[in-house]
Structures are given as C-alpha cells and as structure tokens.
Amino acid sequence: MDVTVVGCGAGACAAAVELLAAGHRVCVWSRSQATIAPHLERGGIVYDGVLGEGLAVPQRMTTDLAEALAGADAAVVVLPTFLHAGVARAMIDADMRVDMPVILNPGHTGGALEFAQVFVQAGRRPPPLVEFSTLTYVARKYGPDSVTVSGRAGAVRAAPLGASREVLDLAIGLFPGATPVLDVLASGLCNVNMVLHAPGAVLAAAWVEATGGNFTFYVEGMTEGVARVVRALDGERLAVARAFGHDLPNLMGEMQKIGTIDALDDPDDYRGAISAGSANQRIRAPGSFDHRYYKEDFGHGLLPFLELAQIAGVDVPVAVALMRLAETAVDVDYRAGGRTAQAMGIAGLSFAGLLEKVRAA
C-alpha cells in the first residue's frame, strides 16, 4: 500500500519506520526543509528502540504536499493536534482531490471533527477520517536524522468520521493495537493527556517558572493534591462519556491498556500508579509555558471537552476551573485558535444532532 506520512517529527518518523517494516511504500512529508534535509542527507531515518534498529528508507521524502499525496492509498497525519487545521487547509490549498482515507494519529479530542470542518468551510467534501485517541508511540528525536522509539502503545482507540467500516479496518491494519470504538466521541474522550497533563501543568506552574522544569512531572510533580485533582477531572470525563452512552475505563485502566502504567494493585491509586509507571518516571516537567502540555492539552484537549460537556448537559467544574487558571497563568486565550465548538462544526447542535453527526456513515 502507498502511505503518506504527514509530519517528520519523532512520532511521524516512528510511524514511517513501522510502516516500511510492514512492507508498505511510504512517502514522508514535512513542511520544513530544515527538518527533512538531515534525513535526505543520511538517506532515510536512522532508528533504534522497540522497533529494532537500522536505517529505514522511504520511497520519497518531500516538502511538496501535492507530490506527497499524489497516488496515496492513505495519509497518516502524525503531528501535534494544534497543527491539524493547518494541515487540512494545506491539503485544500494544494488544489488536488483529497479523497484517500486520512488517519489522525493521534486525533485526541475533537480532531476528526475539526479536520472535517475545515473542508466543509471551504466548500469541499471531507475525506474519510479515522481518529486515534493517542499517539501509537513513545518516541524522541535525539538527533536530526534519527528517532528513538522507546515504547509502542499496546492499545489505542480508533473511530471513524464519515468513513466506512472498510476504512476503519484499513487504519487498524496499518497500526496493529488500534481497537475500534463506536464514534469519535468515545475516542476523543479516551484522550488521556487532557486528564493527565492539565492538573499538573496548572498546579505546578510556579515550579515550572522557578526551575525551568527541573523536576520529574509524573513523580515529584504528582503529589497527593495533584492526584486528587486528576481523579476529579477523570470523574468528569467519565460522566460526559456516560451521557453519550459510552462506559469507558478510568484513567488508570486506559493507561494500562496503552502501556504507560504497570499492573494495578488499586485502580483508584492514581498517584501511586502514575508515579510508578516505568514509562513515566524519568519524564521531565515542561521547561516553560511554551511546552505542548500548555499549548496542546488545553486549547485542543480541555477546551473541546468543555464544549462536549455543554452539549451533554454535564457540569464539569474542575475542568472549568483548570481552564480559567491556565488562561490566567499562561496569559493566553485558548479559544482563539483553539478547538471550539465552531471549529469542530458542532456549534448549536443539540444532543441528538451531535450523535447523528458523529455516527453518520
């Protein structure tokens, strides 16, 4: 299969490595010549970690999006979710027919809805979309031409939007471990980053500014008080999910499925499980407010969650408080350029109207 990987960061490079190992023909696109040049000079992507080690050689690596998408059987967008709308606009600006399946790896909360709405606003039919709840890899680029893949998600949620079961099966076939859920409300509400990052990012804001992030986010930063806020926010997430008819695991259960925490002795011991998780113990805190925990997990995580909660008619006071505190501390309006109801194309929809929108084939 001809697969275009949209992105050239750590997650995108990990996806390219795995897809190539599975026998697919892969094109990698980057908007930045500076990002892609070291790979072109090396002749591919140097990799090590859980996917093995070696040099993965894509069929093409380019900064021309029209060239990258031409002839593709599927496109996989592996970028921070705050770049999704820009990628959708770039596909439209490429002045070509975009009808291949587009897989958002990850989509997080509301990703597919926002991506589709960009096409709708431009008077174009959205491509068939599949949204993953979280990225399928734990990966870092420690060098400009290489990627270290230290983990691969054991399971992520996958949901279609305007896509057939065949398209969903295609996405799951490309990324084993993706498991289907009924709709993008379920996949979006399985976004663990929103629950895991937002409380600590707000409550440790002074520590981030004072130390430049010189502490471990999930161990030193996961105090009993922070864990209580995480647990309360998680309860609000589960309440919204139940309102939409989805009985989801709590954060601990979801993280265990992904593989970022170890076996649970107590499914309600949030602090113990998170801080003891081998994948979490060495992760440093954000060095500043210009980190993705602040840039992504509020405007493209907590904000769309608040919009969904409003349509569901569920009160979420902890989420509201965290958003207000983050906007004040960081001095940013997350609604400006964030994943609002308008951006997702769900403004003014009733509860029934939203369900109809996300479950239409």
Secondary structure, 3 states (H helix, E strand, C coil): CEEEEECCCHHHHHHHHHHHHCCCEEEEECCCHHHHHHHHHHCCEEEEECCCCEEECCCEEECCHHHHHCCCCEEEECCCHHHHHHHHHHHHHCCCCCCCCEEECCCCCCHHHHHHHHHHHCCCCCCCEEEECCCCEEEEEEECCEEEEEEECCCEEEEEECCCHHHHHHHHHHCCCEEECCCHHHHHCCCHHHHHHHHHHHHCHHHHHHHCCCCECCCCCCCHHHHHHHHHHHHHHHHHHHHCCCCCCCHHHHHHHHCCCCCCCCCCCHHHHHHHCCCCCCCECCCCCCCHHHHCCHHHHHHHHHHHHHHHCCCCHHHHHHHHHHHHHHCCCCCCCCCCHHHHCCCCCCHHHHHHHHHCC
